[in-house]
């Protein structure tokens, strides 16, 4: 029987990975073309996306260890 919690956490991880990739790419492609205040906004968005990704990663890892639903 599939683990619904694992499936939800894996989905959240995929979403968070995509959000971080987009934020990082946006920051990289616009570096040097933005005023400092706009760069700071994009930089903070990338930091927040990274923090969200790390949070979901920790939750997924914890669930896998505690629930033993590795397959």
C-alpha positions in Angstrom: 0.0 0.0 0.0 1.5 3.4 -1.0 2.2 5.8 1.8 0.1 9.0 1.3 2.4 11.1 3.6 5.4 10.1 1.6 3.7 10.9 -1.7 2.6 14.3 -0.4 6.1 15.1 0.9 7.7 14.0 -2.4 5.2 16.3 -4.3 6.1 19.2 -2.0 9.8 18.5 -2.6 9.3 18.6 -6.4 7.4 21.8 -6.1 10.0 23.4 -3.8 12.8 22.2 -6.1 11.1 23.9 -9.1 10.5 27.1 -7.2 14.2 27.2 -6.1 15.4 26.5 -9.6 13.3 29.3 -11.0 14.3 31.8 -8.4 18.0 30.9 -8.8 17.8 31.1 -12.6 15.9 34.4 -12.5 18.6 35.9 -10.2 21.4 34.6 -12.4 20.0 35.9 -15.6 19.2 39.3 -14.2 22.4 39.9 -12.3 24.1 43.1 -13.3 20.9 44.4 -15.0 18.9 45.4 -11.9 19.1 48.2 -9.5 20.5 47.1 -6.1 17.1 47.1 -4.4 15.5 44.9 -7.0 18.5 42.5 -6.9 18.0 42.3 -3.1 14.4 41.4 -3.6 15.3 38.6 -6.1 18.1 37.5 -3.8 15.8 37.2 -0.8 13.3 35.3 -2.9 16.0 32.8 -3.8 17.0 32.5 -0.2 13.4 31.9 0.8 13.0 29.2 -1.9 16.1 27.5 -0.7 14.9 27.6 2.9 11.6 26.1 1.9 13.4 23.4 -0.1 15.6 22.5 2.9 12.6 22.4 5.2 10.7 19.9 2.9 13.9 17.9 2.4 14.3 17.5 6.2 10.6 16.5 6.6 10.8 13.9 3.8 14.0 12.5 5.2 12.6 12.3 8.7 9.4 10.6 7.5 11.4 8.0 5.5 13.6 7.2 8.5 10.7 7.0 11.0 8.1 5.4 8.8 10.5 3.1 6.9 8.6 3.6 3.7 11.7 3.5 1.5 10.1 1.7 -1.4 
